[in-house]
Amino acid sequence: MQTELDKKIWLSSPHMGGAEQIYVDNAFATNWIAPLGPNVNGFEEDIEKYIGSNINAACLSSGTGAIHLALELLGVGLGDEVLCQSFTFAASANPITYLGAKPIFIDSEQETWNISPELLEKAIIDRINLGKKPKAIIAVHLYGMPYKIDEITAISRKYDIPVIEDSAEALGSVYEGVRCGSFGDISILSFNGNKIITTSGGGALLSKDKLITEKAVFLATQARDNAPHYQHSHIGYNYRMSNVLAGIGRGQMEVLPERVNARKSNFMFYKENLSSISELSFLEDPKGSSSNRWLTCVLTSSFESRERIRVALDNENIESRPLWKPMHLQPIFKNAASYTNGISEDLFKKGLCLPSGSNLEQEDLERICNIIKRNFDD
Ligand SMILES: *Cc1c(COP(=O)(O)O)cnc(C)c1O
């Protein structure tokens, strides 16, 4: 029998608000069991209202699909080079290869853990000198922390290379009063099961340019030309979001502000309760930034120390996870070019994501902190 003591605690689990079921039932009641319908339109409007900045949204079947379409819409094709933050989840980089293009990985800076403006500019100059100007930049707000938006945007304008803003982990994060998801030439969101809100699986492509989101919907629905028969002048995809799942999304949008607050409170709790341990540290919001704290990350002083905490938590049925392994260290990308400074490799060695769900109870957080503290007593 499972007692309270060994109840499984997940890293980040879905957290329904209640209204999701009503929207899903409505899809059934009206027979909109299809990858289009009122919930898809309604969810897109909810996202546009929430992000602001006159953004347009196209709901898709995944964040990965959204990055794939973003790259295609920016004209990335066979043999092109795309600059991509190395410290990220593989889904940021994989779609580059779907198009026969090559990822060039860029390491991080210390202040936000995201793409380093210095290395990015160095890479651009180097690639241009080597004879090929990169086609796009993929920058990521990792764990919800906004990247150096002013610096990255300035470099993008200086060299006229568009930015894909990977906001998969950053719905609800804010930079200088403006919501993440509105800073890229094209931006993307994810509603996968572990994200800040979820549709079980899903994503969105965002742009201030309505032509871009219209083209995304066109490509996502098999690129059908305007004709009474089915006619195609482009290769299309089947990437649109289901109207059933969009119903979950509409319900989740009603509780998104609460979910962001709960994640931020988790971070505050960990910081306050673990700050007595001198070897542990947390990434603070730089001035002007407010991370949604999708996952709370703690930095230890060594690989051994990080593993000690991870294994101790695992032994008590608590899921934690090392920070993302940088793409330039992944076996599949061993032949990709990269511009590195050791920062993401060090973060990967020493950092751990702690359970961060918006549905964690106070007693769960206390249990986690007590186990971690116990490991630093001796
Ligand atoms: C989750 C995630 C994605 C991919 O989104 P899916 O909806 O799971 O396909 C892309 N980039 C980052 C940084 C993510 O965390």
The ligand as a Gaussian input file, in Angstrom:
#p B3LYP/6-31G(d) Opt

LIG

0 1
 C        8.730000      20.975000     -25.148000
 C        9.686000      21.750000     -25.937000
 C        9.632000      21.798000     -27.338000
 C        8.738000      20.916000     -28.162000
 O        7.392000      20.980000     -27.905000
 P        6.465000      19.694000     -28.149000
 O        5.088000      20.274000     -28.036000
 O        6.763000      18.711000     -27.071000
 O        6.741000      19.160000     -29.500000
 C       10.515000      22.622000     -28.001000
 N       11.421000      23.355000     -27.353000
 C       11.531000      23.325000     -26.014000
 C       12.551000      24.186000     -25.358000
 C       10.681000      22.507000     -25.256000
 O       10.833000      22.454000     -23.937000

